[in-house]
C-alpha cells in the first residue's frame, strides 16, 4: 500500500529543502517527525506538515496505523520563480535579477511488510554429518591436550 501527499508552490528554495531530506528515506514516520522537530530550519516545519498530511491520508483513506508506515520516496521539485529587479543603488546601477524560488514536495509512504518467522531446519543425519561431528570432537581433544602440556 502506498500513500501520497504533496505541497506545491512553497516559498522556499528547493536546495534548502533537499538538505533536510538527505537521510529520511526508509525511516519510520515517527522517527522522521522527531528528527524534523529537532531541526532549526524553516523548511523542517513545511516537511513535517507534509508528513502529517500523508499520515492522515493513510489513517482515514486506507485504515493504516502510523506505526507501520515508512517513507518510501521524498522528492523536492522546483516550482516557478518570481523575478525581481535589484535597483538598490538607483536606476543607473542595475544589479540584475533576483530570483525568488519556489518548491514542490512530493512524499510517498509505504506500509512495513511483516516478515514471517523463519523456522530453523535440522540437518539430516547422514554418514557425512557424523564424520564432521567426529572430526570436531577429535580436534577439541587434541587442542585440550596441547594446552595441558
Short mmCIF file of the C-alpha atoms (twelve columns), coordinates in Angstrom:
data_MODEL
# 
_entry.id   MODEL 
# 
loop_
_atom_site.group_PDB 
_atom_site.id 
_atom_site.type_symbol 
_atom_site.label_atom_id 
_atom_site.label_alt_id 
_atom_site.label_comp_id 
_atom_site.label_asym_id 
_atom_site.label_seq_id 
_atom_site.Cartn_x 
_atom_site.Cartn_y 
_atom_site.Cartn_z 
_atom_site.pdbx_PDB_model_num 
ATOM 1   C CA . UNK A 1   0.000  0.000   0.000   1 
ATOM 2   C CA . UNK A 2   1.263  3.415   -0.901  1 
ATOM 3   C CA . UNK A 3   0.049  6.745   0.385   1 
ATOM 4   C CA . UNK A 4   0.897  10.030  -1.294  1 
ATOM 5   C CA . UNK A 5   0.911  13.636  -0.147  1 
ATOM 6   C CA . UNK A 6   2.251  16.832  -1.661  1 
ATOM 7   C CA . UNK A 7   2.692  20.537  -1.110  1 
ATOM 8   C CA . UNK A 8   3.207  22.907  -4.021  1 
ATOM 9   C CA . UNK A 9   4.393  26.463  -4.557  1 
ATOM 10  C CA . UNK A 10  6.190  26.747  -1.214  1 
ATOM 11  C CA . UNK A 11  8.139  29.994  -0.890  1 
ATOM 12  C CA . UNK A 12  11.459 28.372  -0.036  1 
ATOM 13  C CA . UNK A 13  14.394 27.338  -2.150  1 
ATOM 14  C CA . UNK A 14  14.358 23.672  -3.245  1 
ATOM 15  C CA . UNK A 15  18.050 23.453  -2.374  1 
ATOM 16  C CA . UNK A 16  17.314 24.230  1.278   1 
ATOM 17  C CA . UNK A 17  14.628 21.553  1.420   1 
ATOM 18  C CA . UNK A 18  16.837 18.925  -0.234  1 
ATOM 19  C CA . UNK A 19  19.427 19.346  2.510   1 
ATOM 20  C CA . UNK A 20  16.785 18.413  5.091   1 
ATOM 21  C CA . UNK A 21  15.570 15.314  3.244   1 
ATOM 22  C CA . UNK A 22  19.002 13.725  2.851   1 
ATOM 23  C CA . UNK A 23  18.644 10.864  5.344   1 
ATOM 24  C CA . UNK A 24  14.876 10.473  5.629   1 
ATOM 25  C CA . UNK A 25  14.252 7.767   3.011   1 
ATOM 26  C CA . UNK A 26  13.473 4.403   4.522   1 
ATOM 27  C CA . UNK A 27  12.904 5.729   8.041   1 
ATOM 28  C CA . UNK A 28  9.783  5.160   10.115  1 
ATOM 29  C CA . UNK A 29  7.349  8.063   10.119  1 
ATOM 30  C CA . UNK A 30  7.519  8.603   13.883  1 
ATOM 31  C CA . UNK A 31  11.317 8.855   13.762  1 
ATOM 32  C CA . UNK A 32  11.102 11.336  10.893  1 
ATOM 33  C CA . UNK A 33  8.748  13.576  12.861  1 
ATOM 34  C CA . UNK A 34  11.114 13.566  15.836  1 
ATOM 35  C CA . UNK A 35  14.079 14.318  13.604  1 
ATOM 36  C CA . UNK A 36  12.324 17.160  11.786  1 
ATOM 37  C CA . UNK A 37  11.193 18.644  15.104  1 
ATOM 38  C CA . UNK A 38  14.828 18.989  16.162  1 
ATOM 39  C CA . UNK A 39  15.942 20.908  13.058  1 
ATOM 40  C CA . UNK A 40  16.078 24.710  13.421  1 
ATOM 41  C CA . UNK A 41  15.475 25.424  9.705   1 
ATOM 42  C CA . UNK A 42  12.171 26.849  8.483   1 
ATOM 43  C CA . UNK A 43  11.847 24.085  5.870   1 
ATOM 44  C CA . UNK A 44  11.613 21.396  8.546   1 
ATOM 45  C CA . UNK A 45  8.167  22.661  9.556   1 
ATOM 46  C CA . UNK A 46  6.995  22.506  5.926   1 
ATOM 47  C CA . UNK A 47  8.265  18.928  5.577   1 
ATOM 48  C CA . UNK A 48  6.679  17.993  8.895   1 
ATOM 49  C CA . UNK A 49  3.275  19.224  7.684   1 
ATOM 50  C CA . UNK A 50  3.504  17.101  4.539   1 
ATOM 51  C CA . UNK A 51  4.433  14.004  6.574   1 
ATOM 52  C CA . UNK A 52  1.477  14.611  8.903   1 
ATOM 53  C CA . UNK A 53  -0.776 15.053  5.866   1 
ATOM 54  C CA . UNK A 54  0.371  11.712  4.443   1 
ATOM 55  C CA . UNK A 55  -0.180 10.016  7.814   1 
ATOM 56  C CA . UNK A 56  -3.734 11.384  7.943   1 
ATOM 57  C CA . UNK A 57  -4.349 10.147  4.386   1 
ATOM 58  C CA . UNK A 58  -3.153 6.668   5.383   1 
ATOM 59  C CA . UNK A 59  -5.291 6.592   8.500   1 
ATOM 60  C CA . UNK A 60  -8.521 7.964   7.006   1 
ATOM 61  C CA . UNK A 61  -8.450 6.529   3.489   1 
ATOM 62  C CA . UNK A 62  -6.666 3.181   3.884   1 
ATOM 63  C CA . UNK A 63  -7.119 2.489   7.620   1 
ATOM 64  C CA . UNK A 64  -3.363 2.017   8.182   1 
ATOM 65  C CA . UNK A 65  -1.795 2.584   11.577  1 
ATOM 66  C CA . UNK A 66  1.018  5.179   11.756  1 
ATOM 67  C CA . UNK A 67  3.396  2.703   13.425  1 
ATOM 68  C CA . UNK A 68  3.570  0.621   10.252  1 
ATOM 69  C CA . UNK A 69  4.462  3.443   7.857   1 
ATOM 70  C CA . UNK A 70  7.848  4.102   6.253   1 
ATOM 71  C CA . UNK A 71  8.974  6.862   3.929   1 
ATOM 72  C CA . UNK A 72  9.357  5.278   0.513   1 
ATOM 73  C CA . UNK A 73  10.232 8.361   -1.532  1 
ATOM 74  C CA . UNK A 74  10.516 12.055  -0.881  1 
ATOM 75  C CA . UNK A 75  11.162 14.334  -3.837  1 
ATOM 76  C CA . UNK A 76  11.752 18.055  -3.897  1 
ATOM 77  C CA . UNK A 77  10.923 19.709  -7.216  1 
ATOM 78  C CA . UNK A 78  11.449 23.214  -8.453  1 
ATOM 79  C CA . UNK A 79  8.466  25.478  -8.859  1 
ATOM 80  C CA . UNK A 80  8.168  28.717  -10.806 1 
ATOM 81  C CA . UNK A 81  10.408 31.658  -9.922  1 
ATOM 82  C CA . UNK A 82  9.357  35.198  -9.151  1 
ATOM 83  C CA . UNK A 83  11.779 37.546  -10.814 1 
ATOM 84  C CA . UNK A 84  12.537 40.927  -9.266  1 
ATOM 85  C CA . UNK A 85  14.900 43.649  -10.417 1 
ATOM 86  C CA . UNK A 86  17.506 44.793  -7.928  1 
ATOM 87  C CA . UNK A 87  17.796 48.575  -8.055  1 
ATOM 88  C CA . UNK A 88  19.263 49.113  -4.646  1 
ATOM 89  C CA . UNK A 89  21.712 51.804  -5.830  1 
ATOM 90  C CA . UNK A 90  19.483 53.710  -8.213  1 
ATOM 91  C CA . UNK A 91  18.442 53.057  -11.781 1 
ATOM 92  C CA . UNK A 92  21.945 53.587  -13.154 1 
ATOM 93  C CA . UNK A 93  23.436 50.643  -11.276 1 
ATOM 94  C CA . UNK A 94  21.053 47.860  -12.200 1 
ATOM 95  C CA . UNK A 95  22.483 44.863  -10.332 1 
ATOM 96  C CA . UNK A 96  20.484 42.228  -12.124 1 
ATOM 97  C CA . UNK A 97  17.529 39.994  -11.479 1 
ATOM 98  C CA . UNK A 98  16.721 38.454  -8.113  1 
ATOM 99  C CA . UNK A 99  15.141 35.004  -8.432  1 
ATOM 100 C CA . UNK A 100 12.622 34.205  -5.709  1 
ATOM 101 C CA . UNK A 101 12.457 30.429  -5.901  1 
ATOM 102 C CA . UNK A 102 9.567  28.126  -5.019  1 
ATOM 103 C CA . UNK A 103 9.492  24.398  -4.318  1 
ATOM 104 C CA . UNK A 104 7.187  21.398  -4.557  1 
ATOM 105 C CA . UNK A 105 7.310  18.449  -2.103  1 
ATOM 106 C CA . UNK A 106 6.115  15.001  -3.196  1 
ATOM 107 C CA . UNK A 107 6.035  12.330  -0.470  1 
ATOM 108 C CA . UNK A 108 5.171  8.631   -0.704  1 
ATOM 109 C CA . UNK A 109 4.667  6.409   2.331   1 
ATOM 110 C CA . UNK A 110 4.609  2.617   2.285   1 
ATOM 111 C CA . UNK A 111 3.434  0.105   4.872   1 
ATOM 112 C CA . UNK A 112 6.015  -2.135  6.521   1 
ATOM 113 C CA . UNK A 113 5.893  -5.699  5.319   1 
ATOM 114 C CA . UNK A 114 5.918  -8.122  8.203   1 
ATOM 115 C CA . UNK A 115 8.308  -10.959 7.563   1 
ATOM 116 C CA . UNK A 116 7.262  -14.468 8.564   1 
ATOM 117 C CA . UNK A 117 9.209  -16.091 11.364  1 
ATOM 118 C CA . UNK A 118 11.962 -18.271 9.979   1 
ATOM 119 C CA . UNK A 119 11.938 -21.890 11.078  1 
ATOM 120 C CA . UNK A 120 15.345 -23.421 11.690  1 
ATOM 121 C CA . UNK A 121 15.834 -26.607 9.759   1 
ATOM 122 C CA . UNK A 122 17.602 -29.538 11.313  1 
ATOM 123 C CA . UNK A 123 20.299 -31.180 9.278   1 
ATOM 124 C CA . UNK A 124 19.613 -34.693 8.219   1 
ATOM 125 C CA . UNK A 125 21.945 -37.067 9.983   1 
ATOM 126 C CA . UNK A 126 23.807 -38.943 7.297   1 
ATOM 127 C CA . UNK A 127 27.237 -40.515 7.135   1 
ATOM 128 C CA . UNK A 128 28.917 -37.210 6.211   1 
ATOM 129 C CA . UNK A 129 27.308 -35.317 9.090   1 
ATOM 130 C CA . UNK A 130 28.541 -37.970 11.570  1 
ATOM 131 C CA . UNK A 131 32.090 -37.763 10.172  1 
ATOM 132 C CA . UNK A 132 32.097 -33.973 10.544  1 
ATOM 133 C CA . UNK A 133 30.927 -34.206 14.167  1 
ATOM 134 C CA . UNK A 134 33.652 -36.803 14.929  1 
ATOM 135 C CA . UNK A 135 36.322 -34.504 13.454  1 
ATOM 136 C CA . UNK A 136 35.127 -31.640 15.642  1 
ATOM 137 C CA . UNK A 137 35.280 -33.783 18.776  1 
ATOM 138 C CA . UNK A 138 38.753 -35.109 17.894  1 
ATOM 139 C CA . UNK A 139 40.103 -31.630 17.171  1 
ATOM 140 C CA . UNK A 140 38.789 -30.365 20.536  1 
ATOM 141 C CA . UNK A 141 40.537 -33.241 22.342  1 
ATOM 142 C CA . UNK A 142 43.826 -32.529 20.541  1 
ATOM 143 C CA . UNK A 143 43.649 -28.852 21.469  1 
ATOM 144 C CA . UNK A 144 42.908 -29.561 25.102  1 
ATOM 145 C CA . UNK A 145 45.889 -31.988 25.329  1 
ATOM 146 C CA . UNK A 146 48.256 -29.486 23.750  1 
ATOM 147 C CA . UNK A 147 47.163 -26.789 26.203  1 
ATOM 148 C CA . UNK A 148 47.671 -29.102 29.184  1 
ATOM 149 C CA . UNK A 149 51.295 -29.810 28.209  1 
# 
